Amino acid sequence: MPAVAAAMVAFTGIALAGCARQPPPPITLRQLDETKFADVVAQHRGKVVLVDFWATWCAPCVELFPHTVELHRKKAGRGLVVVSVSLDDLEDEPQVRKFLERQRAAFDNYIATDGGSAEAWDALGLKSNLPQLKLFDRNGKLRHHFPESDTIVTPADLDPAVEALLAEPS
């Protein structure tokens, strides 16, 4: 009987250790000179690339970002690459990094060197509001720029477009 009890204690310890909260993945956050944005997409040729432009001060961005993380988690194995570009100011980098860690954003993350300035928006080809997401096909061609109208982008807009590009032949 003592052997059974010891085994149960050991099993319980292993089970509880497996339930412990895992530390967030290491987050890389690099500065992005907007003139180099094309290089970010080009380095992933052969993959479908989703770029999420967001900021910590943007409530709809913060609301949508977990879905971006989930897309990465579910579809990376099928050829989806996710990249995030924060339009926060450089001095807010610690706040950006903390947000990314909480979200477990284990993909390429950038912070625009010019923050949310008009120059950054122009160089990145952004429209009037955030969040904005750009979806590139496996050849690096921009196929979708969300939102495609003056509305807020939703998973219902994004998911079918991602799925369609993933289904296209390599």
N, C-alpha and C positions, 0 to 999 in steps of 0.2 A: 504493500500500500504506500509506503514512503516514496517509492520510485514513481508511482503514478502522480502523487502530489507534487513531487519535484518537477515532473514533466509538465504538469498543468501550470505551475508557477513560471517555468521557462517559456511555455507557449504564450501565456498572458503577457509576459514582458516583451516578447517579440511582437505580438499583436499590437500592444500599446505603442511600441517604438515605431511601428509602421504607420500608426495614426498620427504621430507627432507632426506638427506643421513643418513642412520643409522650408528651408531658407529660400528667399527669392533668388532667381538665377542672377549671375553677374550681368550687369547692364553696361553695354558700351554706349557712350554718347559722344559723338564726334561733331565738331563744327563743320558746317556745310557752307562753303562759298557757293552762292547761287549759280555762278558760272560753271560749276562742276556738277550740277545736278544731272546732266545727260550722262555723265560717267557712272553715276550711281545706278541708273537703269541699265546702261550698256554692260556693266559687269555681270549682270544676271541673264544675259542672252540665253535663250533656250528654256527659260522659265516664264511663267506668268507673274508679273510684278504689280503689286498693289502698294501704292504710296499714299499714306494717310498724313495730310497736313493738318495740324491741330495746335492747340495752345492750352495751357493750364487754366487760363482766365476765360476760356470759352466753354460754357456749360454744355452745349450740344456736343462739343468735342469730347469732353470728359464722359458724357453719357454713351457715346458711340464707341469709344476706344476699347472697352472690354470685348466688343464684338469683333473688332479688328484682331485682337489677341486670339480670340477663339477661332477665327478663320485661319490664322497662322497655325494654330495647334492642330486643327482638323485637316487642313489641306496642304501643308508643306510637303508631305509625302507624295502628293500627286503633282507637285511642280509649282506650287504657289510660293512666292517670296514676298514677304511683307517688309516694308520700310516705313519708318515714321520720321516726319520732319516737324519739329516743334518751331513755332513762330514766336516763342517767348523771347524776351531779351536775354542776352548772354549772362547778365548778372543774376538771372533767375535760374541758372543751370542747376543749382542744388535742388530747387523745388521740382524742376523737370525730372531730374534723376530719381528723386524720391517717388514721384508719381509713376514713372516707368517701372521702378522696382515693385511698388504695390500692385501694379497691373501684371507683373511677371512678363514683361514685354521682351522676350528673349529673341529678338531679331535686330536688324540694323536700325539704330536710332541716331538721328541727327538733330542739331539745333542750328537754325539759320544764323549765320554770322551777323546779318543785318536785322535779326529779330523779325518783328512784324511790320517793318517799314514799307513804304510804297515801293522802294527799290527792290526789296526782297519779293514782294508780291508780283511785280512786273517780271523780274528775272525768272521766277518759278512758274509764270503763266497762270496765276491764280485769279479767280473771279471775285465776287463781292462779299462773300461771307465764309466763315468756317463752321464746321469742318468741310474740307474738300478732299476728295480722294481721286487719284488718277490710276487707271487700270491699263497696263501695257500688255500686249500679247507676247508670245515667245520670241518674236522677231524684234521686240523693242518698240513696236508701233503703238502710239497712244490710241486706245480704242474707246475708252469712256473717261469722262471727267464729271465726277459727281460733286454737287448736285447738277443735274443737267438742265435745271430751271432754277428759279429763285426760291426753291423750297429747301428744307433740311433733308440731307441724305438719310435714308433708313436702311436697315438690313434687307428689307423687302426689295429695295432698288438694287442694292449691291450684290446680294447673293446669286441671283440668276446670271448676272453678267460675269461674275467670277467663275461660276460653274460652266458657262458656255465657253469661255476661253480655255479652261482646263480640259474641256472635252475635245477641243480642236487638236488635230494631229500635230506632232512636233515637227 
